[in-house]
Amino acid sequence: MSRKRPERRDLAGLLGHAQELTQPGSGARALALSELRPYQGQPRRHFDPEELAALTRSIQQKGVLQPLLVRPAKGFYEIAAGERRYRAALAAGLTEVPALVRELNDQEMLEVGLIENLRRENLTPLDEIEATLRLTALRLGTTPEDARTRLMSALRRPEAGDTEVFTEVFGLAARESWQSFAKNKLRVLGWPQEVLEAMRTQGLSYTVAGVVAAADPQHRPALLKLALSGASRGQLRSYLREQASPVAPENLVAPRQVGRLLADTRWVAGLGTAQQAELRQWLSRTPAFLKEQVSVEAPTPRKKKH
């Protein structure tokens, strides 16, 4: 049964054409910073201090080039898109900024904020995954957890009715197809919390974080420290190989003893059915190089004399 969805306006279009919006007659107007308020439901709460400082310097030199997108509220305007520009303008000592005023409901405010975040070039991997999933959930009218389940289901059943929504959402701002996102990115949300926190606040890359997340818990603190100091994925894997403990000699099965037993046809014949099946399964896992060596050294059967 298909799910009925409300009509959507072109929210992505409101964020585009930055240069056009700065031209006379574009609809943008100057608003005092004292009239603006950040939207409390804004999906992004962490603002990198270095990025904000760089934007502040740019605004001091060139001004605010792209208008903020705001909606009217009681006695002030709420920022739908452009909170970073608002914060940087305050830090730069400006008194007003260009803004585009639009009537937007709460859900549209959230969607605009998510789309703007997804269009940022330096978005962290985890921010991108969470924002994409949240935007998908909004378009489906459900929770991020349910949206995640429906994305995974659609991989197995592409004929499901949600695929049209997925295609629309990922066409707005995502950098990959919904199929690729579901296959490769959703599993990240199940990674250890310390890895997710490093991705969120310290910019740990997706590929390096994957090595840390998959490692044994006892090695994760050291791996995380190495990763945050700049170690590559290959270097982390080398570290794990170095940490691998060799098997203690007392835990090894004596090869000569095993060989004697296997050569004893009466011993093999005396094994029970289950034991013989287990033995065949064990022999099937014999390393290829060992099989080749046994084949080379096996004696050639003697021909019977007539």
C-alpha positions in Angstrom: 0.0 0.0 0.0 1.5 3.4 -1.0 1.9 6.0 1.7 0.3 9.4 1.1 2.8 12.3 1.4 2.2 16.0 1.5 3.1 18.3 -1.3 6.6 19.7 -1.1 7.8 23.1 -2.1 11.3 23.6 -3.7 13.2 24.1 -0.4 16.5 23.3 -2.1 15.9 26.1 -4.6 15.7 28.6 -1.7 19.3 27.9 -0.8 20.7 28.1 -4.3 21.7 31.0 -6.6 23.6 32.9 -3.9 24.9 35.5 -6.3 21.4 36.1 -7.8 20.0 36.8 -4.3 22.6 39.6 -3.7 21.4 41.5 -6.8 18.9 44.3 -6.6 15.3 43.2 -6.8 16.2 39.6 -5.7 13.9 39.8 -2.7 16.8 40.0 -0.2 16.7 42.9 2.3 18.9 44.1 5.1 17.9 43.0 8.6 19.5 44.1 11.9 21.4 41.4 13.6 19.4 42.3 16.8 16.3 41.2 15.0 17.6 37.7 14.3 17.5 34.6 16.4 18.9 31.1 15.8 16.2 28.5 15.3 16.2 26.2 18.3 15.4 23.2 16.2 18.4 23.7 14.0 19.9 20.3 13.2 23.5 21.5 13.6 24.7 22.4 17.0 28.5 22.1 16.7 30.4 24.9 15.0 34.1 24.5 14.5 36.0 27.5 16.0 38.6 27.6 13.3 36.0 27.5 10.5 34.1 30.2 12.2 37.2 32.4 12.7 38.0 32.0 9.0 34.5 33.0 8.0 34.7 36.0 10.3 37.9 37.2 8.6 36.2 36.8 5.2 33.2 38.7 6.3 35.3 41.5 7.6 37.0 41.9 4.2 34.1 41.2 1.8 30.9 41.3 3.9 28.1 38.7 3.8 27.9 37.6 0.2 25.0 35.1 0.5 21.8 36.2 2.3 20.5 34.3 5.3 17.2 32.5 4.9 14.8 33.5 7.7 11.1 33.3 8.7 9.1 35.9 10.6 8.3 35.2 14.2 6.8 37.2 17.0 8.9 40.4 17.1 12.0 38.9 15.4 13.1 36.5 12.6 14.3 32.9 13.0 17.2 31.7 11.0 16.4 28.8 8.8 19.8 28.8 6.9 22.9 30.8 7.6 23.5 30.6 11.4 27.3 30.4 10.7 27.1 33.6 8.7 25.1 35.2 11.5 27.6 34.2 14.2 30.5 35.3 12.1 28.8 38.7 11.3 28.4 39.2 15.1 32.0 38.4 15.7 33.0 40.7 12.8 31.2 43.7 14.3 28.5 44.0 11.7 25.1 45.5 12.6 23.0 44.1 9.7 23.1 41.3 7.1 21.2 40.6 3.9 18.3 38.1 4.4 15.6 36.5 2.4 12.3 36.3 4.4 10.0 33.3 3.7 7.0 31.8 5.5 8.2 28.3 6.5 6.7 25.8 8.9 8.7 23.9 11.5 9.3 20.9 9.2 10.5 23.1 6.4 12.8 24.9 8.8 14.4 21.6 9.7 14.7 20.5 6.1 16.3 23.7 5.0 18.9 23.5 7.8 19.6 19.9 6.9 20.0 20.6 3.1 22.3 23.5 3.8 24.5 21.4 6.1 24.7 18.6 3.5 25.9 21.1 0.9 28.9 22.1 2.9 32.2 21.0 1.5 33.9 20.3 4.9 31.1 18.3 6.5 32.3 15.5 8.7 31.4 12.0 7.7 29.2 11.4 10.7 27.4 14.7 10.3 26.7 13.8 6.7 25.3 10.4 7.5 23.1 11.7 10.4 21.8 14.7 8.4 21.0 12.6 5.4 19.1 10.0 7.5 17.2 12.8 9.3 16.3 14.5 6.0 15.1 11.1 4.7 13.0 10.6 7.8 11.4 14.0 7.5 10.4 13.3 3.9 9.0 10.0 4.9 7.2 11.4 7.9 8.9 9.0 10.3 11.8 8.6 12.7 15.5 8.3 11.6 15.5 4.7 13.0 12.5 3.7 10.9 14.0 5.5 7.8 17.2 3.5 8.3 15.2 0.3 8.4 13.2 1.2 5.3 16.4 2.1 3.4 17.9 -1.3 4.2 14.6 -3.0 3.2 14.6 -1.1 -0.1 18.0 -2.6 -1.0 16.4 -6.1 -0.8 13.1 -5.0 -2.4 13.7 -2.2 -4.9 10.0 -2.3 -5.9 9.0 -0.8 -2.5 7.1 2.5 -2.6 9.8 4.4 -0.7 12.4 4.4 -3.5 10.8 7.5 -5.1 11.3 9.5 -1.9 14.9 8.2 -1.5 15.7 9.3 -5.1 14.2 12.7 -4.4 16.0 13.2 -1.1 19.4 12.1 -2.4 19.0 14.3 -5.4 18.7 17.4 -3.2 22.1 17.4 -1.5 23.6 14.0 -1.0 26.8 13.1 -2.8 25.9 9.6 -3.7 23.0 7.4 -4.5 20.7 6.1 -1.8 21.7 2.6 -2.7 25.4 3.3 -2.0 24.5 5.2 1.2 22.5 2.2 2.5 25.2 -0.3 1.6 28.2 1.5 2.8 27.3 4.3 5.3 24.4 3.2 7.5 26.6 0.6 9.3 28.6 3.5 10.7 25.8 4.3 13.2 26.5 0.9 14.9 30.2 1.7 15.5 31.5 2.3 19.1 30.6 5.6 20.7 34.2 6.7 21.1 34.8 6.3 17.3 31.6 8.2 16.5 32.6 11.0 18.8 36.0 11.3 17.2 34.3 11.5 13.8 31.9 14.1 15.0 34.2 16.5 16.9 37.7 15.7 15.6 37.1 15.0 11.9 38.2 11.4 12.0 37.8 10.1 8.4 35.4 7.4 7.4 38.0 5.0 6.1 40.3 5.3 9.1 37.5 5.1 11.6 36.4 1.8 10.0 39.7 0.2 11.0 39.4 1.4 14.6 35.7 0.3 14.9 36.5 -3.2 13.6 39.4 -3.8 15.9 39.4 -5.7 19.2 38.3 -3.4 22.0 41.6 -3.7 23.8 43.4 -2.1 20.8 40.9 0.7 20.1 42.4 3.4 22.5 45.8 3.1 21.0 44.4 2.9 17.4 42.3 6.0 18.0 45.3 7.9 19.4 47.3 6.9 16.3 44.5 7.8 13.9 43.9 11.2 15.5 47.7 11.9 15.2 47.5 11.4 11.4 48.1 7.6 10.9 46.8 6.2 7.7 44.6 3.1 7.3 47.6 1.1 6.2 49.6 2.2 9.2 46.8 1.2 11.6 46.6 -2.2 10.0 50.4 -2.7 10.4 50.1 -1.8 14.1 47.4 -4.5 14.5 49.6 -7.1 12.8 52.4 -6.2 15.2 50.1 -6.6 18.2 48.9 -10.0 17.1 50.1 -12.6 19.6 51.7 -15.8 18.2 50.1 -19.1 19.2 51.9 -20.5 22.2 53.8 -23.8 21.4 51.9 -25.7 24.0 48.6 -24.9 22.2 49.8 -26.3 18.9 49.0 -29.9 17.8 52.2 -31.9 17.2 52.3 -32.3 13.4 54.2 -35.7 13.5 51.7 -37.2 15.9 48.8 -36.1 13.7 50.5 -37.5 10.6 50.9 -40.9 12.3 47.2 -41.0 13.3 46.0 -40.1 9.8 48.3 -42.7 8.3 46.8 -45.4 10.5 43.9 -46.7 8.3 42.6 -48.8 11.1 42.4 -45.8 13.5 40.6 -43.7 10.8 38.2 -46.6 10.1 37.4 -46.9 13.8 36.1 -43.4 14.1 32.4 -42.8 14.4 30.4 -41.2 11.6 30.3 -37.8 13.3 34.0 -37.9 14.0 34.8 -38.8 10.4 32.6 -36.0 9.1 34.4 -33.6 11.5 37.8 -34.9 10.4 36.9 -34.3 6.7 35.7 -30.8 7.5 39.0 -30.1 9.3 41.1 -31.5 6.4 39.1 -29.3 3.9 40.5 -26.2 5.6 44.1 -27.3 5.0 46.1 -24.4 3.6 46.6 -24.5 -0.2 50.4 -24.4 0.0 50.4 -27.5 2.4 48.1 -29.4 0.0 50.5 -28.7 -2.9 53.5 -29.9 -0.8 51.7 -33.1 0.2 50.9 -33.7 -3.4 54.5 -33.2 -4.5 55.9 -35.5 -1.8 53.3 -38.2 -2.0 54.9 -41.5 -3.2 53.9 -42.8 -6.6 51.9 -46.0 -6.3 53.9 -49.1 -7.4 52.6 -51.0 -10.4 51.6 -54.6 -9.7 53.8 -57.2 -11.3 52.0 -59.7 -13.5 
